[in-house]
Amino acid sequence: MSSPQFSVRIPSTLNEQVKEFAEANNITKTKVMIDALKHYLGCMEGIALNQQLSEIKKLINELKITIEEK
């Protein structure tokens, strides 16, 4: 049985970011979008470790900037 499907319109710039991320991580755009939705909805256990690590690094950098501003 196939998975349910739905369509959304996204800005061209976001589409480019999704495409670049997918190519850089050797995954499909569909996988990027599924993982993004899982992340947004708090379902991190289904997301690849490299993407979780990437998110953690991003958050650490944001914290560093916040600390340096104080």
Backbone as JSON, one array per atom type, in Angstrom:
{
  "sequence": "MSSPQFSVRIPSTLNEQVKEFAEANNITKTKVMIDALKHYLGCMEGIALNQQLSEIKKLINELKITIEEK",
  "N": [[0.84, -1.17, 0.0], [0.53, 2.23, -0.79], [1.88, 5.31, 0.54], [-0.03, 8.02, 2.0], [-0.63, 11.04, 0.14], [0.01, 14.52, -0.27], [-0.2, 17.91, -1.43], [1.65, 20.95, -1.34], [2.24, 24.46, -1.66], [5.27, 26.16, -1.82], [7.56, 28.84, -1.12], [9.88, 29.86, -3.7], [12.51, 30.23, -2.83], [12.62, 28.68, -0.5], [12.18, 26.18, -1.6], [14.55, 25.88, -3.05], [16.37, 25.75, -0.91], [15.56, 23.38, 0.3], [16.11, 21.59, -1.78], [18.93, 21.91, -2.02], [19.74, 21.07, 0.54], [18.88, 18.41, 0.5], [20.47, 17.37, -1.58], [23.03, 17.8, -0.5], [22.99, 16.07, 1.65], [22.5, 13.68, 0.53], [19.86, 12.64, 0.25], [16.32, 12.33, -0.46], [14.08, 14.96, -1.56], [11.57, 14.53, -0.56], [12.11, 13.05, 1.76], [13.45, 15.03, 3.23], [11.32, 16.82, 3.67], [9.49, 15.2, 5.09], [11.01, 14.63, 7.39], [11.32, 17.24, 8.34], [8.67, 17.89, 8.99], [8.24, 15.96, 10.98], [10.08, 16.86, 12.87], [9.03, 19.41, 13.46], [6.61, 18.66, 14.58], [7.48, 17.36, 16.81], [8.46, 14.74, 16.72], [11.07, 13.46, 16.9], [12.37, 10.96, 16.97], [12.16, 9.6, 14.59], [13.87, 10.77, 12.84], [16.83, 11.04, 10.91], [20.09, 10.51, 12.3], [22.21, 12.2, 11.45], [20.87, 14.46, 10.66], [19.66, 15.21, 13.05], [21.95, 15.82, 14.49], [22.89, 17.98, 13.01], [20.89, 19.83, 13.55], [21.25, 20.13, 16.32], [23.83, 21.29, 16.35], [23.24, 23.72, 15.12], [21.53, 24.87, 17.04], [23.33, 25.09, 19.18], [25.13, 26.98, 18.16], [23.4, 29.18, 17.98], [22.91, 29.57, 20.7], [25.5, 30.28, 21.56], [25.8, 32.75, 20.28], [23.78, 34.19, 21.57], [24.77, 34.19, 24.2], [27.16, 35.59, 23.86], [26.18, 38.09, 23.25], [25.31, 39.07, 25.64]],
  "CA": [[0.0, 0.0, 0.0], [1.34, 3.45, -0.86], [1.68, 6.32, 1.58], [-0.88, 9.14, 1.6], [0.09, 12.11, -0.54], [-0.64, 15.82, -0.34], [0.63, 18.92, -2.09], [1.69, 22.3, -0.77], [3.04, 25.42, -2.41], [6.27, 26.79, -0.97], [8.31, 29.87, -1.85], [11.0, 29.36, -4.51], [13.74, 30.2, -2.03], [12.56, 27.52, 0.39], [12.36, 25.01, -2.45], [15.99, 25.78, -3.32], [17.03, 25.3, 0.31], [15.23, 21.95, 0.45], [16.87, 20.88, -2.81], [20.35, 21.93, -1.65], [19.92, 20.23, 1.73], [18.73, 17.02, 0.06], [21.67, 16.99, -2.34], [24.2, 17.78, 0.41], [22.87, 14.94, 2.58], [22.23, 12.49, -0.27], [18.52, 12.14, 0.53], [15.32, 12.91, -1.35], [13.34, 16.12, -1.05], [10.47, 13.98, 0.23], [12.67, 12.71, 3.08], [13.68, 16.29, 3.92], [10.04, 17.36, 4.1], [8.95, 14.33, 6.14], [11.79, 14.87, 8.6], [11.0, 18.59, 8.82], [7.37, 17.8, 9.65], [8.44, 15.21, 12.23], [10.76, 17.76, 13.79], [8.07, 20.44, 13.85], [5.58, 18.04, 15.41], [8.1, 16.78, 17.99], [8.67, 13.31, 16.53], [12.49, 13.38, 16.53], [12.92, 9.6, 16.9], [12.15, 9.1, 13.22], [14.75, 11.6, 12.01], [18.19, 10.52, 10.81], [21.03, 11.07, 13.28], [22.98, 13.32, 10.91], [20.0, 15.64, 10.67], [19.54, 15.61, 14.44], [23.22, 16.46, 14.84], [22.9, 19.27, 12.34], [19.98, 20.7, 14.32], [21.91, 20.41, 17.6], [24.89, 22.25, 16.08], [22.59, 25.01, 14.86], [21.07, 25.4, 18.32], [24.52, 25.48, 19.95], [25.61, 28.26, 17.6], [22.46, 30.22, 18.4], [23.18, 29.83, 22.11], [26.76, 31.0, 21.64], [25.53, 34.13, 19.89], [22.99, 34.78, 22.65], [25.66, 34.38, 25.34], [28.1, 36.65, 23.52], [25.46, 39.37, 23.23], [25.06, 39.49, 27.03]],
  "C": [[0.9, 1.25, 0.0], [0.98, 4.4, 0.27], [0.72, 7.4, 1.08], [-0.04, 10.25, 1.0], [-0.71, 13.39, -0.44], [0.33, 16.82, -0.93], [0.54, 20.23, -1.35], [2.51, 23.18, -1.71], [4.0, 26.07, -1.43], [7.0, 27.85, -1.8], [9.5, 29.25, -2.6], [12.28, 29.25, -3.7], [13.76, 29.01, -1.08], [12.74, 26.24, -0.41], [13.84, 24.8, -2.77], [16.75, 25.28, -2.1], [16.78, 23.82, 0.55], [16.05, 21.13, -0.53], [18.35, 20.8, -2.45], [20.63, 21.04, -0.46], [19.85, 18.75, 1.33], [19.97, 16.54, -0.69], [22.88, 16.86, -1.43], [24.18, 16.56, 1.33], [22.51, 13.64, 1.88], [20.91, 11.82, 0.11], [17.54, 12.82, -0.43], [14.68, 14.14, -0.71], [12.17, 15.65, -0.2], [10.94, 13.66, 1.64], [12.92, 13.98, 3.89], [12.36, 16.82, 4.48], [9.4, 16.52, 5.2], [9.68, 14.57, 7.45], [11.51, 16.24, 9.2], [9.65, 18.58, 9.54], [7.47, 17.04, 10.97], [9.08, 16.1, 13.28], [9.78, 18.8, 14.33], [7.02, 19.89, 14.81], [6.14, 17.33, 16.64], [8.33, 15.28, 17.91], [10.12, 13.02, 16.11], [13.01, 11.95, 16.35], [12.95, 9.05, 15.49], [13.09, 9.85, 12.29], [16.18, 11.05, 12.06], [19.13, 11.24, 11.77], [21.81, 12.25, 12.73], [22.16, 14.6, 10.87], [19.78, 16.13, 12.1], [20.8, 16.34, 14.89], [23.32, 17.84, 14.22], [22.03, 20.27, 13.1], [20.61, 21.09, 15.66], [23.03, 21.44, 17.41], [24.32, 23.65, 15.85], [22.15, 25.65, 16.17], [22.24, 25.85, 19.2], [25.06, 26.81, 19.45], [24.7, 29.41, 17.99], [22.66, 30.58, 19.87], [24.46, 30.61, 22.31], [26.55, 32.48, 21.32], [24.77, 34.85, 20.99], [23.88, 35.11, 23.84], [26.63, 35.53, 25.07], [27.46, 38.03, 23.52], [25.23, 39.92, 24.62], [26.28, 40.02, 27.69]]
}
